[in-house]
Amino acid sequence: MENITQRIFRLASERGVKQVDIATACKLSPTTVNSWKTRNIVPPSDVVIPICRLLEVSPEFLLAGWTEHYPQDVALPADEAALLDSFRACNDEGKMIVRASALMEARRASEGAK
């Protein structure tokens, strides 16, 4: 199974992207990027997004090889859409309260299911 490092360099090869291009996108030295390849080192998480942009792939694909992910344009049921609209209208404190409430309810539901 291909890991993230192997996937990065396979995609780079397929797209004609050089290690120096990856280094530039990640604001790292070419030596660092080369060490990922030669030592099969997993790159740090803060370079995932720049690499995804450079290679034109999703983070899900780069990290896990997933070719399918949750579509952004999926139609939500009316009650979920209303909840999301309400959440988006909240200030930061309100969003924190909603998240905490949802987490507590989810824990309660999972404990009840046991």
The 8 nearest C-alpha neighbors of each residue, nearest first, counted from 0:
[[1, 2, 5, 64, 3, 6, 63, 4],
 [0, 2, 5, 6, 3, 64, 4, 63],
 [3, 1, 5, 4, 6, 0, 63, 62],
 [2, 4, 6, 62, 5, 7, 61, 41],
 [5, 3, 7, 6, 2, 41, 39, 8],
 [4, 6, 2, 8, 3, 7, 1, 9],
 [5, 7, 3, 9, 4, 8, 10, 2],
 [8, 6, 4, 10, 5, 9, 11, 3],
 [7, 9, 11, 5, 10, 6, 12, 4],
 [8, 10, 6, 12, 11, 7, 5, 13],
 [11, 9, 13, 7, 12, 8, 6, 14],
 [12, 10, 16, 8, 14, 9, 13, 15],
 [11, 13, 15, 9, 10, 14, 8, 16],
 [12, 14, 10, 11, 15, 9, 16, 8],
 [15, 13, 11, 12, 16, 10, 54, 9],
 [14, 16, 12, 13, 11, 17, 10, 54],
 [17, 15, 11, 14, 12, 20, 18, 21],
 [18, 16, 20, 19, 15, 11, 21, 12],
 [17, 19, 21, 20, 22, 29, 32, 16],
 [18, 20, 22, 29, 17, 21, 23, 32],
 [21, 19, 23, 17, 18, 22, 24, 16],
 [22, 20, 18, 24, 19, 23, 25, 17],
 [23, 21, 27, 19, 25, 29, 20, 24],
 [22, 24, 26, 20, 25, 21, 19, 27],
 [25, 23, 21, 22, 26, 49, 20, 50],
 [24, 26, 22, 27, 23, 46, 49, 21],
 [27, 25, 23, 24, 22, 28, 21, 46],
 [28, 26, 22, 25, 23, 29, 31, 32],
 [27, 29, 30, 31, 22, 32, 26, 23],
 [28, 30, 32, 22, 19, 31, 33, 18],
 [31, 29, 33, 28, 32, 34, 27, 22],
 [32, 30, 34, 28, 33, 29, 27, 35],
 [31, 33, 29, 35, 34, 30, 22, 18],
 [32, 34, 30, 36, 35, 31, 29, 37],
 [33, 35, 37, 31, 36, 32, 38, 30],
 [36, 34, 40, 39, 32, 33, 38, 37],
 [35, 37, 39, 33, 34, 38, 40, 4],
 [36, 38, 34, 39, 35, 33, 40, 32],
 [39, 37, 40, 35, 34, 36, 33, 41],
 [38, 40, 36, 35, 37, 4, 41, 34],
 [41, 39, 35, 38, 42, 4, 36, 34],
 [40, 42, 4, 35, 43, 39, 3, 2],
 [43, 41, 40, 44, 35, 46, 4, 47],
 [44, 42, 45, 46, 41, 47, 40, 35],
 [43, 45, 46, 47, 42, 48, 41, 62],
 [44, 46, 43, 47, 48, 49, 42, 25],
 [47, 45, 44, 49, 25, 48, 43, 50],
 [46, 48, 50, 44, 49, 45, 51, 58],
 [47, 49, 51, 50, 46, 52, 58, 45],
 [50, 48, 52, 51, 46, 47, 24, 25],
 [49, 51, 53, 47, 48, 52, 54, 46],
 [52, 50, 48, 56, 54, 49, 53, 55],
 [51, 53, 55, 49, 50, 54, 48, 56],
 [52, 54, 50, 51, 55, 49, 24, 21],
 [53, 55, 51, 52, 56, 50, 11, 10],
 [56, 54, 52, 51, 53, 57, 50, 10],
 [57, 55, 51, 54, 60, 58, 61, 52],
 [56, 58, 60, 59, 51, 61, 55, 52],
 [57, 59, 61, 60, 62, 51, 56, 48],
 [60, 58, 57, 62, 61, 65, 63, 64],
 [59, 61, 64, 65, 57, 58, 63, 62],
 [60, 62, 58, 59, 64, 63, 3, 57],
 [63, 61, 59, 3, 60, 58, 64, 2],
 [64, 62, 65, 60, 59, 61, 3, 2],
 [63, 65, 60, 61, 62, 66, 59, 6],
 [66, 64, 60, 63, 67, 59, 68, 61],
 [65, 67, 60, 64, 68, 59, 57, 63],
 [68, 66, 65, 69, 60, 59, 70, 64],
 [67, 69, 70, 66, 65, 59, 60, 71],
 [68, 70, 71, 67, 73, 72, 59, 66],
 [71, 69, 72, 73, 68, 67, 74, 75],
 [70, 72, 73, 69, 68, 74, 75, 67],
 [71, 73, 70, 74, 69, 75, 68, 80],
 [74, 72, 71, 70, 75, 69, 76, 80],
 [75, 73, 72, 76, 80, 77, 71, 70],
 [74, 76, 80, 79, 77, 73, 78, 72],
 [75, 77, 79, 78, 80, 74, 81, 73],
 [78, 76, 80, 79, 81, 75, 82, 74],
 [77, 79, 81, 80, 76, 82, 75, 83],
 [80, 78, 82, 81, 76, 77, 75, 83],
 [79, 81, 83, 77, 82, 78, 75, 84],
 [82, 80, 84, 78, 79, 83, 77, 85],
 [83, 81, 79, 85, 80, 84, 86, 78],
 [82, 84, 86, 80, 85, 81, 79, 87],
 [85, 83, 81, 87, 86, 82, 80, 88],
 [86, 84, 82, 88, 83, 87, 81, 89],
 [85, 87, 83, 89, 88, 84, 82, 94],
 [86, 88, 84, 85, 89, 83, 94, 90],
 [87, 89, 85, 86, 84, 90, 83, 94],
 [90, 88, 93, 86, 87, 94, 91, 85],
 [89, 91, 93, 92, 94, 88, 87, 86],
 [92, 90, 94, 93, 95, 89, 96, 87],
 [93, 91, 95, 94, 90, 96, 89, 97],
 [92, 94, 96, 89, 90, 95, 91, 97],
 [95, 93, 97, 91, 96, 92, 89, 98],
 [94, 96, 92, 98, 93, 97, 99, 91],
 [97, 95, 93, 99, 94, 98, 100, 92],
 [96, 98, 94, 100, 95, 99, 101, 93],
 [97, 99, 101, 95, 100, 96, 94, 102],
 [100, 98, 96, 102, 101, 97, 95, 103],
 [99, 101, 97, 103, 98, 102, 96, 104],
 [100, 102, 98, 104, 99, 103, 105, 97],
 [103, 101, 105, 99, 104, 100, 98, 106],
 [104, 102, 106, 100, 105, 101, 107, 99],
 [103, 105, 107, 101, 106, 102, 108, 100],
 [104, 106, 102, 108, 107, 103, 101, 109],
 [107, 105, 109, 103, 108, 104, 110, 102],
 [106, 108, 104, 110, 105, 109, 103, 111],
 [107, 109, 105, 111, 106, 110, 104, 112],
 [110, 108, 112, 106, 111, 107, 105, 113],
 [111, 109, 107, 112, 113, 108, 106, 105],
 [110, 112, 108, 109, 113, 107, 106, 105],
 [111, 113, 109, 110, 108, 107, 106, 105],
 [112, 110, 111, 109, 108, 107, 106, 105]]
